[in-house]
C-alpha cells in the first residue's frame, strides 16, 4: 500500500489473523519496509504472532543496514 497508515493497519491485521502465512508475510514486509513507523508496527505484530526463531535472522538483517 502506498500509505503508511494502511501498511501499519495491515501489520496489525496480520498479527490478529496469526498463523504461519501471516508470519511469513510479516517477515517479507520487514525485509522491504523503509518507513520506521511501519517497521515498528511490523516488529510488534511479528512478536505477537509468536515463534521467536525468526528474531536472530531479522536482527542480523537489520544490523547490516
ChimeraX attribute file (.defattr): number of C-alpha atoms within 10 A of each C-alpha:
attribute: neighborCount
match mode: 1-to-1
recipient: residues
	/A:1	8
	/A:2	6
	/A:3	7
	/A:4	13
	/A:5	12
	/A:6	12
	/A:7	20
	/A:8	18
	/A:9	14
	/A:10	18
	/A:11	26
	/A:12	19
	/A:13	13
	/A:14	21
	/A:15	22
	/A:16	13
	/A:17	13
	/A:18	16
	/A:19	13
	/A:20	12
	/A:21	11
	/A:22	19
	/A:23	23
	/A:24	14
	/A:25	14
	/A:26	24
	/A:27	18
	/A:28	11
	/A:29	17
	/A:30	20
	/A:31	12
	/A:32	9
	/A:33	13
	/A:34	10
	/A:35	10
	/A:36	10
	/A:37	13
	/A:38	21
	/A:39	20
	/A:40	14
	/A:41	20
	/A:42	26
	/A:43	17
	/A:44	14
	/A:45	23
	/A:46	26
	/A:47	16
	/A:48	16
	/A:49	18
	/A:50	14
	/A:51	12
	/A:52	11
	/A:53	8
	/A:54	14
	/A:55	14
	/A:56	10
	/A:57	12
	/A:58	14
	/A:59	10
	/A:60	10
	/A:61	12
	/A:62	11
	/A:63	8
	/A:64	6
	/A:65	5
